[in-house]
Amino acid sequence: MKTTIAIYGREFNPSVNSYVEELFRFLAARDIDVYIYAPFFAFLKDESYCPPHFKTFNTLKDVAQPIDFMLGLGGDGTMLSAVSLIRDSGIPIVGINFGRLGFLANIAKNDIHQALEEILNGEYTIQSRCVLSVSSPEDELFGDENFALNDITVFKYDTSAMITVQANLDQQLLNDYWADGLIIATPTGSTAYSLSCGGPIIMPGSGNFVITPVSPHNLNVRPIVISAESELDLKIDSRTEKYILSCDSRSKTLPSSTTLRIRKADFEVNLIRLKKDQYFSILREKLLWGLDVRNY
């Protein structure tokens, strides 16, 4: 039975054209059905070589046969955007890193051939990553895209006064945060924005989320790790009477009267990991652990 691959990407720097062409020639030489995200295909036609027999899709419903896996071309932001297409389908996803850090898109662009050979031969494991969902009785928020693989964050609307976020955990008051914002991150997102604000790194599969304040007024207010089975209710007070809600790569301005409920989503996202891609080896590589900067 033929392998079917969906490819997702966004506009990229011309410096990676050769790697994209290398990937497409690799796939075209094999008995594989390839579907490319239609807006990305339109970009590729003007920027790079793209085999004309590759098919296109706008949603996964456009693909007639089951998809074996999705391939994201870009950085971690591209991977997060691709997750909004995968949703609860269970389709595994893997990324080729054309960006910078590459925690999610972890295949180096110089390793395309070797990595894809291993994947096509089934030499990989699946890591299931938990997802956050957000809802509100006052607003539809992001419709059916109200989930986040990395984090859900509330920010103050502008550069003026901080906001107050009343956080209730399982209907009990946790804290009133006076801050520029509040991050609720999954283990996957614990190495992203939350980490830059002083949050801890949480191993995938640990069954926890982390709440990390952004520039809190009280310096004794620290990040806190909570059970992934908990429900978090947020009520925001803002001098501008509005705030910004961020859900991975999506954001929306809301009136401060909009309350939020954040909980674990009813599905998980499946990441393809090659056998050499162990969690701590990725941390050491991406965060430069063990590197003595005095030698440079």
C-alpha positions in Angstrom: 0.0 0.0 0.0 1.3 3.4 -1.0 2.6 5.8 1.7 0.7 9.1 1.8 2.4 12.2 3.2 1.0 15.7 3.8 3.4 18.6 3.6 2.8 21.8 5.5 4.9 25.0 5.2 4.9 28.8 5.1 6.9 31.3 3.2 10.6 30.8 3.8 13.9 32.5 3.2 15.4 31.8 -0.3 18.5 30.5 1.4 16.8 27.1 2.0 15.5 26.6 -1.5 18.2 24.0 -2.2 17.1 21.9 0.8 13.4 22.1 -0.3 14.3 21.0 -3.8 16.4 18.1 -2.4 13.4 17.0 -0.3 11.0 17.1 -3.2 13.3 15.2 -5.5 13.8 12.6 -2.8 10.0 12.2 -2.5 9.3 12.3 -6.3 11.8 9.4 -6.8 9.7 7.1 -4.6 6.3 5.5 -4.8 4.7 8.0 -2.4 1.5 10.1 -2.6 2.4 13.6 -1.7 -0.2 16.3 -0.8 1.1 19.9 -0.2 -0.8 22.6 1.7 -2.4 24.7 -1.1 -1.2 28.2 0.1 2.3 26.8 0.5 2.2 25.2 -3.0 1.2 28.6 -4.5 4.3 30.1 -2.9 6.5 27.3 -4.0 5.5 27.6 -7.7 7.3 31.0 -7.8 10.1 30.3 -5.4 11.3 26.7 -5.8 11.1 23.5 -7.8 7.9 21.5 -7.0 6.9 18.4 -8.9 3.7 19.0 -10.8 2.2 15.7 -9.9 2.1 16.5 -6.2 -1.5 17.1 -5.1 -2.8 20.0 -2.9 -5.1 20.3 0.1 -6.6 23.1 2.2 -7.9 20.8 5.0 -7.3 17.2 5.8 -10.8 16.4 4.5 -9.4 17.1 1.0 -7.1 14.1 1.1 -9.0 11.0 -0.1 -6.8 8.3 1.5 -5.4 8.0 5.1 -2.4 10.1 5.7 0.6 8.3 7.2 2.3 11.4 8.6 2.6 15.1 8.1 5.9 16.8 7.3 6.3 20.4 8.5 8.9 22.6 6.7 10.1 25.5 8.8 10.7 26.2 12.5 8.7 25.5 15.6 6.2 28.2 14.7 5.4 26.4 11.5 4.9 23.2 13.5 2.5 24.9 15.8 0.6 26.2 12.9 0.5 22.7 11.3 -1.0 21.3 14.5 -4.1 23.5 13.9 -4.7 21.4 10.8 -4.1 18.1 12.4 -6.3 18.8 15.5 -7.6 15.5 16.9 -7.0 13.4 13.8 -4.1 11.5 15.5 -1.9 11.9 12.4 1.8 11.9 13.4 3.8 15.0 12.6 7.5 15.6 12.1 9.4 18.7 11.2 12.4 19.7 9.1 14.1 22.6 10.8 14.6 25.7 8.6 14.3 28.0 11.6 16.5 28.6 14.6 16.0 26.6 17.8 14.0 23.6 16.6 12.6 21.8 19.6 9.5 20.6 17.6 11.0 20.7 14.1 14.0 18.7 15.1 15.3 17.2 11.8 18.3 19.2 10.7 18.1 20.4 7.0 21.4 18.6 6.3 19.9 15.2 7.5 16.8 15.1 5.2 17.7 12.0 3.3 18.8 9.9 6.3 15.9 11.0 8.5 13.2 10.3 5.9 14.7 6.9 5.0 14.4 6.0 8.7 10.8 7.3 8.9 9.7 5.5 5.7 11.3 2.3 7.1 9.3 2.7 10.3 12.5 3.3 12.4 10.9 5.8 14.8 8.8 6.2 17.9 5.7 8.2 18.6 5.6 10.7 21.4 2.1 11.7 22.5 2.1 15.3 23.7 -0.8 16.7 25.8 -2.7 19.8 24.6 -4.4 22.7 26.4 -7.9 23.9 25.5 -9.5 27.3 26.3 -13.1 28.3 26.4 -15.4 31.1 27.6 -19.1 31.5 28.2 -18.9 35.0 26.8 -17.0 34.4 23.5 -16.4 31.7 20.9 -12.7 32.6 21.1 -10.9 30.7 18.3 -13.9 28.5 17.3 -12.7 24.9 16.8 -9.1 26.0 17.0 -9.2 26.8 20.8 -6.3 24.5 21.7 -2.6 24.9 22.1 0.3 22.5 22.0 2.7 25.0 23.6 0.9 27.5 25.8 -2.1 29.7 26.4 -1.2 33.2 27.5 -3.0 36.4 28.6 -1.2 39.7 28.1 -1.9 43.3 28.9 -3.3 45.2 25.9 -0.7 47.9 25.6 2.4 49.2 27.3 0.6 50.9 30.1 -0.5 49.5 33.4 -0.2 45.8 34.3 -3.3 43.6 34.5 -4.7 41.6 37.4 -5.4 38.0 36.8 -7.6 36.2 39.3 -6.7 32.5 39.0 -9.0 29.8 40.5 -7.7 26.3 40.4 -10.4 23.6 40.7 -12.8 26.4 42.0 -10.3 27.4 44.7 -8.5 30.7 44.7 -4.9 30.2 43.6 -3.7 33.8 43.4 -4.4 37.3 42.1 -1.5 37.9 39.7 -0.4 41.5 39.2 1.7 41.2 36.1 2.1 42.0 32.4 0.6 38.6 31.7 0.2 34.9 32.7 1.4 31.9 30.8 -0.2 28.4 31.1 2.2 26.0 29.4 2.2 22.3 28.6 5.4 20.3 29.1 6.1 20.8 25.3 5.7 24.6 25.8 7.8 24.6 29.0 10.9 25.1 26.9 9.3 28.1 25.0 7.9 31.4 26.3 7.5 30.0 29.8 11.2 29.2 30.1 12.2 32.7 29.0 10.1 34.0 31.9 11.8 31.8 34.5 9.5 28.8 34.3 10.8 25.2 34.9 11.4 22.6 32.2 8.8 19.8 32.4 9.4 16.4 30.8 6.7 15.3 28.3 4.4 12.7 29.8 4.8 14.0 33.4 1.1 14.9 33.7 1.6 18.5 34.6 1.2 22.1 33.4 3.0 25.1 34.6 1.6 28.6 35.4 4.3 31.3 34.8 3.7 35.0 35.5 5.1 37.6 33.0 7.0 40.4 34.9 5.0 40.0 38.1 4.7 43.1 40.4 5.5 40.9 43.5 8.9 39.2 43.0 8.0 36.5 45.5 5.3 35.2 43.0 7.0 32.3 41.2 5.9 29.8 38.6 3.9 26.9 39.9 3.5 23.3 38.5 -0.1 22.0 38.6 -1.7 18.7 37.7 -2.8 18.4 34.1 -6.2 17.1 35.4 -6.9 20.5 37.0 -9.2 23.2 35.6 -8.1 26.8 35.7 -10.5 29.7 35.6 -9.2 33.2 34.9 -10.8 36.5 35.4 -8.9 39.6 34.1 -9.1 43.1 35.4 -7.5 45.8 33.1 -7.3 49.5 33.2 -7.9 49.6 29.4 -10.8 47.2 29.9 -9.3 44.8 27.3 -6.6 42.2 27.1 -4.9 39.9 24.6 -5.4 36.1 24.6 -2.7 34.0 22.8 -3.3 30.4 21.8 0.0 29.2 20.3 0.2 31.0 16.9 -3.3 32.6 17.3 -4.2 35.8 19.2 -7.3 37.8 19.9 -8.2 41.0 21.8 -11.0 40.5 24.3 -12.9 42.8 26.7 -11.8 42.3 30.3 -15.3 41.0 31.1 -14.4 37.8 29.2 -13.6 35.0 31.6 -11.6 31.9 30.6 -11.5 28.3 31.5 -8.3 26.4 30.7 -8.1 22.6 30.9 -6.4 19.6 29.2 -7.8 19.0 25.8 -9.6 15.7 24.9 -6.9 14.7 22.5 -3.1 14.6 22.2 -0.7 15.4 19.3 1.6 12.7 18.1 5.2 13.7 17.3 7.5 11.4 15.3 10.9 11.0 17.0 13.8 9.2 15.5 15.7 6.8 17.7 18.7 9.2 18.1 16.4 12.0 19.2 16.3 11.5 22.9 14.7 14.2 25.0 17.7 15.1 27.1 20.1 15.0 24.1 17.8 17.6 22.4 17.8 19.8 25.6 21.6 19.6 25.8 22.0 20.5 22.1 19.4 23.3 21.9 20.1 24.9 25.3 23.9 24.5 25.0 24.1 22.6 28.3 27.7 21.6 29.1 29.1 24.3 26.9 31.7 26.4 28.7 31.4 29.9 27.3 34.8 30.8 28.8 36.3 28.9 25.9 34.9 31.4 23.3 
